Amino acid sequence: MTRTQIYSVKLSSRGFPLISGKYICLPPPYVPYYLRFETDEISSIYYESVLKHNFPPKDVKFARDKWYEVPLDINFNSTTKVDILIHTAGSFSYKIEYSQLPPWDSKKTDHFIRNSTDEFYFTVSPVLTINDVYIPLNSLVIQSVVSKWMGPISEWDKFMFYIGKKKGYNMIHFTPLQSLGKSNSPYSIYNQLEFSDSLFDTKLISNQKIDIIKKYLRKMETEWGLLSMTDIVWNHTSCDSKWLQDHPEAGYNLHNSPHLISAYELDTSLLEFSENLGKLGYPTNPNNNDDLLKIIDGVKIYVLEKLKLWEFYVIDVEKSIKDTLDSYKEKRIAKLDSNFSIDINWSLKEKVNVFINASAITNYNILGERFSKRLVPEIGAAILCKLFGDDVEEHILVKELTKILDEFNLQYYTEYDSDKEIIIDQIYNRLKYLRLDENGPKQGEISQKRPLVETYFSRIKKNDGSLFQHDRNLCLVNNGWVWNPSFNDFASEKSKAYLLRQVIVWEDCVKLRYGEKPSDNPYLWDHMTKYTQTLAKLFNGFRIDNCHSTPLYVGVYLLDKAREIRSDLYIVAELFTGSEEMDIVYMQKLGISSLIREAMQASTPNELSSLIYKHSGKPIGSLDSISSKYSFLERTGEDDRTSNIIYVQGSQIHSLFMDCTHDNEMPSQKRIAQDTLPNAALVAMCNCSIGSVMGYDEIVPHYINIAEETRKYYYSLENTLGIGDVKAVLNKIHVEMGKESFEEMYVYNEGNYITLHTVNPKNYHGYFLLAHTAFFSHHGNNKIEPIILRGTKADVIFSLSLAVNSSENLEDSNFIKGFSSTTIELDSPIITVKEDLEGIFTCVEIPKEFPPGSIFLLKTWIENVDEKLDDFISSDLDKAMENLDLTDLNAVMYRCNQEEYDTINNGTYNIPDFGDLVYCGFEGWMTLFNEIIQNNNLDHPLCKHLRQGQWALDYIVQRLYKMGNILSRLHLPAIWLEKRFSRIKKVPSFLLPRYFITVVYLVSIAARNRAISLMSLHVQNGHSFIKSLALCSVQLHGIVKSASLNPFVNTPCIAAGLPHFSCDWKRCWGRDVFISLRGIFLVTGRFDDAKRHILAFASVLRHGLIPNLLDSLKRPRYNSRDSVWFFLQAIQEYTKLVPNGIQILYERVKRRFPKDDSYVELDDYRAYSYESSILEIVHEIMQRHASGLHFREENAGMGLDMQMTDKGFNIDIYVDWKTGLIFGGSQYNCGTWMDKMGESLKAGNKGVPGTPRDGAAIEISGMLKSTLRWINKLRKKNIYLWDYVVVQENGCSKKIAFEEWERKIQENFEFCYYIPLDPQEDFKYDLNTSMINRRGIYKDLYHSSKEYEDYQLRPNFAVAMVVAPELFVPGHAFKAIEIADSVIRGPMGMLTLDPSDKDYHPYYINFYDSDDFATSKGRNYHQGPEWLWCTGYFLRAFLYFNTFYYCSMKNKITTCYYIHDRLAILMKRIQENPWAGLDELTNKSGEFCIDSNYTQSWSVSTMLDLYDDILKLQFS
């Protein structure tokens, strides 16, 4: 079956792509494929959203501003996906458009603003073919030629044969073929729409020329296998271009760009000074720095002082005052804005700002004519009237206005002073480069032909066509470039580069002025569009000349026009932007395929090796493709089973790596000529497009001036020139490597030697190159030691050296010739295969004679690695997992250190220089893999450790065998792994990280898939957050020896949290189990596990309570008032959510303790001597509470609880029959979940609970009401057999019907708990107004011992809202939720106390013993720290009351977006948490709490509950 290819981009909650690379560059669509956008990071960005993209449907023309909308039908429980068919190359973009989420308290949802994210880009690489055979970009081998040195086209055939067939290139880069300007530089084009007459043997018209070139370029491909690329020059034109005379507006002239007038005057003055240099007594032939400094002094005197350039910066104060006073006197007063304000006592700076804000000063932020900044008289007069009235003495006005304008000018005088220093510095540096620098042109004497510095302006002479043009129109600024340009055009009014003399200018070219859109300069845009499209018809690719200086939007527009003609254009460019980030902006907006980089730029072997490392591919054994390679294993939906999905990780900048370009010096200039060979060979072995300039292979001795040179290229079809024959071999190998994806490498530099090993990661066949570079003429005898290739075998391809006669005279008036040279065959390196303790290796000894300029090339392979290895390690993976249940998978995937020691006396794996893994199972390793794979971090301590030995492999297999003694099904995956590990143990150590990580990654994915498949459809179809939450049920439920749900048999049970609550009596807590049971077990479909926990706790019911500490049913502890209500709520949920779940009520359990509640040991005959049904147990709980519970804990004292005082062991619970509410507890114990007991003797808080919460806790009242509601429903169905409870009143028995009990609570709840917003309503409620700290909320307690604690805002009300929403007046509940949302909702958890409360202490540090009563030894556990499980209940209440209050479906959806905005950090946390769960709690504002469990069952569970509610809401 053919799989559909999909490249998937995950979108963040803000709409941007979640990629680790630089940007998104998709492969060539040789066969069309799909680009998928998917998101499960839901936020308000996706509210009523559409994905807008400009990628056209097939057979539809691309238009950048044509947007295609795809509605994002967000499903809050699963991943949202959008697929786009990719069928053409280019630069494209997308954005998310969405509606602004309506205000929370608004019932109107149809009038809110549409917003949009930023535009995000993706590029699609071109499909290149040679004679209809696809060629990857990495197989391109490009020869650059200066076209004018090739002669006419009629002479090209032999030349093309030489390049294509003899030297093995497959693309030619032509410098511009158009007619050239007066300088004869190929880049100074006279007419962009006309090809040069010199290319043709006879005079031809334009269309005839185009037809000949088109036919010849096709011939190049068919006969010699050569594609074509040409330079395209948009940024400038020759200064003598005839069309400039008719359209001087195409350039920056002094009319359309008055900001350049100051630069022009400076330029003219410099030229005049240069002409008069000798007359003025300054050196005309500077020989040293002193001469330069003398000239610079002259510049200061005769240029800068005379020019008074500061006049371009400032206001003419005298004239402005005169004009303004005239307006004032003549009552020509402008009308000021009604909000205008100014005061005579304000500072001068404030007054200046008033003038600017009132638009009283024109051109204040740009340069123009002298004194172009001016005060608008009418506005200035109006401001004076505001200050002084309309009749005041003139001298007062003059004085005030002078001070204000002087203050305004002050900053511009300062700016000018700074700019003047820059001007002087730039003139000095340029003068020094032109005349004195070793690497400069050393122009010699200053003359009219060679002035002091180059001119920045072309001064076009008038002719018949330009006779009526103003002189200013014909002064055009020349082109050039500046260091570190911004995206702004450096000739625009936003830049002072020309005035500051920062432009490295080309005097033969005029910089073109496009404006910002075609209508700004219609002729120029149309002219350049015709030029661009003509070239697109002819050539396979463009090299964008001066790309960084061309306005970006111009390049975008013109390339879009080019791709209308040829979509698969190969676009390359040299960029000198100064930063990789800016390079990427150009690449993605222009759709650049490759950036040109050059080996000859390196000045040392070390620099060259760094360049090679950057451009030659990824390190050998790379890991970054593992997740994408095996992404098909990650089952994300039914439709994906027929697709091959690769998750886009982001792209690195692709290079066209040239050994030498036509712009730069040859090896014999920068190094020595012999380096031609090693430099070329190193480039050829790189995993990218490569290229070379014509003349390099032929060992032309120096850079050839492309403007001044008139000779032709010299080549020979009979004789070998330079390294041509070697280049043919290297080019052939490079093409092969590109096609076969030789994308991994190892580069090493030692002295003058560089080794480069390039391999194919599919089978690890490769090529190994040793290059003895020749950077310097004097080389020491620095022999390299024998090379060791671990696990690798090798054969010699060649061993060569280049000998060059660099002293010969190459003068030839007709041809450009290179040095005579010989490629010498050297002795082959000595290759021997040896073996040591690490295995076999190949030793490569360098030939004795291996001088600078030598190379040898080996073909390599690894015998134990081939293409079948990857297939083998992934084979039968599902079979290894198919019989495992979720308990088995807990052992396979998780288990913390304490659990493992408890069970098999083994711990987590320790990685040297890193530490212990968090889990023994595969998820412990996956925590590391995520970072290692994403960053391809082969230097990670794990990778180093694996290269040193195979201990990790043995650990994994051995622990599975040990665990298999307890869980027998684990033997199968252990055997599977043992076979795979045995196979990969044979690979060389440097590849062990790659294969180990691959195997463990695969097993982990398979285990996850198996676990998910055993859960509910809600989980199976859920998005990644839901799946991650659900996997925590596997993480937290497993077997340990010290904790069980059966005292006689070791059974799996749930851990409250890891690592602190993992084993023994700390593992299984009644309260935690039953808060967690709904989400962890019922929502995930783990009904049997839920049932086992219910039955186990039911069996130990005693005193009408379930234990909070189960202790494997041996010595359970009954000190919790709320656990039993969470227990009853869980049973209720079980009956509702489980198919036929009502049957659990008839299940019978043997009772651990006798009916009289006496404590007995397990082996006592009274233990398990009778049984009850769950229904009977429910009634027993209700009856015991109705009767009241009064007992003292068994074994009370230090042995039971060393922190508790004696009174704390007394348990008292009763019902107040006036209200129906249950009261209990005391100031000596803490019977609810907020159960922290003081422990510090030092602080004096030992035995004093932090939060006793005695009285009627609101969450217990809510769960009591929920239970009574449920019982009454069961009664009506004749399932619940009792109608009442019996209580004692005044010594007599009295029946209280369940309906009456429920009614009492319903009628009294708001009266007891609500604190109204409006004090006028206080009389309706049971309040002590002096205790109120915050209004509009629900009390946390009712009638506690410390009355002020009743009135504290805590998150517990949300539990009552979820389980018994009917107790709450909806408007009250809605407002209480709104207040809590703003006051006690933290980034992840709910604040356990209102920050305005006097008891608020948000930092929990359990180990710290101080003298602070409130916080020592963590007594403030629940006095401000932020608990995550409460967030789940709060958001469930938020969901219920928002959708209840606003009942339309649209408002239900709106509420879900509000909720997801509040879940964003939790989603991120579970992804980034090494424990792959949600924390127990955090400190203030989500700060990490070191004493928290790192993963907690109820934190996860309540989130799953929330998603279950959302799912039901969507289908309601």
Salt bridges, closest charged atoms under 4 A:
GLU48 OE2 - LYS1450 NZ 3.12
GLU69 OE2 - LYS52 NZ 3.63
ASP83 OD1 - ARG36 NE 2.74
GLU97 OE1 - LYS52 NZ 3.18
GLU97 OE2 - ARG114 NH2 3.49
ASP110 OD1 - HIS111 ND1 3.83
GLU155 OE1 - LYS712 NZ 3.07
ASP157 OD2 - LYS219 NZ 2.82
GLU194 OE2 - LYS209 NZ 2.87
ASP197 OD2 - LYS203 NZ 2.80
ASP197 OD1 - LYS209 NZ 2.51
ASP211 OD2 - LYS215 NZ 3.25
GLU221 OE1 - ARG218 NH1 2.87
ASP231 OD2 - HIS173 NE2 2.72
ASP231 OD1 - ARG543 NH1 2.47
GLU249 OE2 - HIS247 ND1 2.84
GLU265 OE1 - ARG370 NH2 2.59
ASP267 OD2 - ARG459 NH2 2.98
ASP267 OD1 - ARG501 NH1 2.84
GLU311 OE1 - ARG370 NH1 3.03
ASP323 OD2 - LYS319 NZ 2.84
ASP326 OD2 - LYS322 NZ 3.29
GLU330 OE1 - ARG332 NE 2.79
GLU369 OE2 - ARG472 NH1 2.46
GLU378 OE2 - ARG332 NH1 3.16
GLU393 OE1 - HIS395 NE2 2.73
GLU394 OE1 - LYS329 NZ 2.82
GLU400 OE2 - LYS351 NZ 2.73
GLU400 OE1 - LYS403 NZ 3.89
GLU415 OE2 - LYS496 NZ 2.53
ASP419 OD2 - LYS496 NZ 2.50
ASP437 OD1 - LYS432 NZ 2.90
GLU438 OE1 - LYS442 NZ 3.44
GLU454 OE2 - ARG430 NH2 2.66
ASP471 OD1 - LYS462 NZ 3.33
ASP489 OD1 - LYS511 NZ 3.83
ASP520 OD1 - LYS517 NZ 3.05
ASP526 OD2 - LYS530 NZ 3.24
ASP545 OD2 - HIS236 NE2 3.89
ASP545 OD1 - ARG543 NH1 3.45
ASP560 OD2 - ARG64 NE 2.61
GLU564 OE1 - LYS61 NZ 3.55
GLU564 OE2 - LYS561 NZ 3.71
GLU574 OE1 - ARG543 NH2 2.87
GLU580 OE1 - LYS22 NZ 3.00
ASP583 OD2 - ARG597 NH2 3.17
ASP624 OD1 - LYS618 NZ 3.19
GLU638 OE1 - ARG641 NE 3.37
ASP639 OD2 - ARG36 NH2 3.44
ASP639 OD1 - LYS81 NZ 3.98
ASP640 OD1 - ARG36 NH1 2.86
ASP640 OD2 - LYS81 NZ 2.96
ASP659 OD2 - LYS727 NZ 2.94
ASP663 OD2 - ARG543 NH2 3.54
ASP663 OD1 - HIS662 NE2 3.38
ASP675 OD2 - ARG671 NH1 2.57
ASP697 OD2 - LYS167 NZ 2.99
ASP697 OD1 - LYS727 NZ 2.67
GLU698 OE2 - LYS167 NZ 2.86
GLU709 OE2 - ARG711 NE 2.81
GLU743 OE2 - LYS618 NZ 3.33
ASP812 OD2 - LYS817 NZ 3.32
ASP836 OD2 - ARG790 NH2 2.76
GLU838 OE1 - ARG790 NE 3.85
GLU863 OE2 - LYS793 NZ 2.70
ASP870 OD2 - LYS629 NZ 2.58
ASP870 OD1 - ARG994 NH1 2.87
ASP878 OD2 - ARG635 NH2 2.95
ASP885 OD2 - ARG969 NH2 2.50
ASP888 OD2 - ARG969 NE 2.61
GLU899 OE2 - ARG1067 NH1 2.92
GLU900 OE1 - ARG895 NE 3.35
GLU900 OE2 - ARG959 NE 2.69
GLU923 OE2 - ARG1008 NE 2.87
ASP939 OD1 - LYS944 NZ 3.62
ASP954 OD1 - LYS985 NZ 2.62
ASP1089 OD2 - ARG1086 NE 2.98
ASP1089 OD1 - ARG1092 NH2 3.05
ASP1122 OD1 - ARG1071 NE 2.87
GLU1133 OE1 - ARG1078 NE 3.16
GLU1147 OE2 - LYS1091 NZ 2.67
ASP1157 OD2 - HIS1103 ND1 3.49
ASP1157 OD2 - ARG1184 NH2 2.51
GLU1161 OE1 - ARG1115 NH2 3.59
ASP1164 OD1 - ARG1166 NE 3.10
GLU1171 OE2 - ARG1148 NE 3.02
GLU1176 OE1 - ARG1148 NH2 3.60
GLU1180 OE1 - ARG1151 NH1 2.95
GLU1193 OE1 - ARG1117 NE 2.63
GLU1194 OE1 - ARG1102 NH2 3.05
ASP1201 OD2 - ARG1117 NH1 3.06
ASP1206 OD1 - ARG1192 NH2 2.33
ASP1212 OD1 - HIS1190 ND1 2.73
ASP1235 OD2 - ARG1071 NH1 3.33
GLU1239 OE2 - LYS1236 NZ 2.82
GLU1259 OE2 - ARG1253 NH1 2.67
ASP1283 OD1 - ARG1275 NE 3.02
GLU1289 OE1 - LYS1294 NZ 3.56
GLU1299 OE2 - ARG1275 NH1 3.57
GLU1300 OE2 - LYS1304 NZ 3.99
GLU1302 OE2 - LYS1265 NZ 2.82
GLU1307 OE1 - ARG1303 NH1 3.26
GLU1310 OE1 - HIS1372 ND1 2.84
ASP1322 OD2 - ARG1335 NH2 2.78
ASP1326 OD2 - HIS1343 NE2 3.24
ASP1340 OD2 - ARG1253 NE 2.94
ASP1340 OD2 - ARG1354 NE 3.77
GLU1366 OE2 - LYS1265 NZ 2.69
GLU1366 OE2 - ARG1269 NH1 2.64
GLU1378 OE1 - LYS1375 NZ 2.99
ASP1381 OD1 - ARG1385 NE 2.60
ASP1381 OD1 - ARG1462 NE 2.83
ASP1394 OD2 - ARG1334 NE 2.60
ASP1399 OD1 - LYS1398 NZ 3.25
ASP1479 OD1 - ARG1469 NE 2.68
ASP1505 OD1 - ARG1078 NH1 3.14
ASP1505 OD2 - ARG1436 NH1 3.72
ASP1508 OD2 - ARG1078 NH2 2.87
ASP1508 OD2 - LYS1512 NZ 2.46
ASP1509 OD1 - ARG1078 NH2 3.82
ASP1509 OD2 - ARG1436 NE 2.63
